Amino acid sequence: MGALTPGATTIEYAGKITSGLGSYTQWRGLGSLRMGKNRWTGVYSAQYIGSADDIIAVPDTIGSHVSSVVYHSLQLSYGIKKKWDISAGVEKVLDKKAPFVKNNPNTDTDTMTYDLLGRRWNVRFGYHW
């Protein structure tokens, strides 16, 4: 992020976890793979959040560096009739906990970046026009 005022100091947030502004990891990604046969369809997706350093923590202390995190999700669908289907899925399959971030003592993590909820299930009924 550049300086907003000419002559002001530039703050580089890339690869950093800020205090109250979220994380600006160098790399993030979201990918999915969908496969189907006959009435069955399966989807696997993964969300990648890269590593980062806490901008206000003392280097090499607990919580000053956060390793990368990957969240995995699965969904399985079955076509009941020509236009109807039913799906069931699970998010955060491995129930990966949010990493410890030192600069947020109220939650011990960056609530704007990491998924705080545990493994969760869903069911969906669908109708296709």
N, C-alpha and C positions, 0 to 999 in steps of 0.2 A: 504494500500500500504506500503510495507516495505522499509527500508533504502537501497539506491542504493550503498552506500559506507560503508564498515565496520566501526562501531563506530558512524555513523551519526544518527541523530534523526529520529525516525520513525514518519511519519505523517499518522494518521488514517482518511481516507476520508469517511468511512461508515456513512451514515446519514447526510452528509454535502453537501452544495452547495459551490463550489469553485469559485474563481475569474478567469474566462476564461477557465476552464477545464470541465465545466458541473456539473451535480448533481450526487451524488453517494447515492441515497436513499437506505434505508435498504431493501425495497421491491418494485418490479415492476412486472407487469404481463400483459398478453394478452390472452384473451379467446374469444371463439366464439361458437355460437349455430346455427346449420343449420337444417332446416326442409323443407320437400318437399312433395307434393302430386300431382300426375298426371303431368301436365306441369308446375306447380308453385313451386318455391323454394324461401325461405326467409332465410336471414342470419342476425343475430344480433352479434355484436362484441363489446368488451369493453377493453380499455387499462387503466391500473391502474399504477399511479406513486405515490409512497409513500411520506410521509412527510420528511422534511429535515430542518436543521439549516444552516444559512449562516455562512460560516467559518470566515468571517472578520467583520461581523456586531456586534454591541454592543448588548448583550443578552437583550431580552424583549423590544426591540424597533420595530417600524413598519418595516416589511420586514426581520426581523432577523430569523423568523421561517415561513416555508411554509407548509401548510396543504396538505394532499394527494389530488390528482386530478384523476377523472375518465372521459375518453372521450368515448362516445357511437356512434356507427355507425349502419346503417341499409341498407340492400340491398334486392331487390325483383327482381326475374327473371321469365320469362315466355318462355317456349319452343314453338317457332313459328312453326317449322317443326322438323323432326327427328334430324337434325344436326344444326339447327339454333336456337338462343335464343336472347332475348333482356333483358337487366337489367337496373334498375334505383336504385340509392342509395343516401344516405345523410351521410356525415361525420360530426362529432361533432354535433349530433342531438340537444343537449341542449345548444349549442353555448357557452360552458364554456370558460371563459377568462383565459389567462395565469396568474398565481399568481405573485404578486409584489415581486421582489427580490431586496434587497437594494444594493448589491455590483455591480450592472450593471446599472449605471445611464443613459447610452445611450438608453437602451430599457426598463428598469424597470422590467426585468424578465430574466430568464436564457434561451437564445435562442437555446441552444444545447439540452435542455431537454423538453421544453413545446411547444405545437402546437400554433403558433401565428396566423394562419389563422382562420377566423371565420367559421361558418357553410357553407358547400359547397355541391353541388349536382353533380351527374355524371350520364351519360347514356352510355351503352355499347352494341354493337351488337357483338355476338359471333358465331363462327362456330367450330364445334367439328369434328375432323378427324375420 
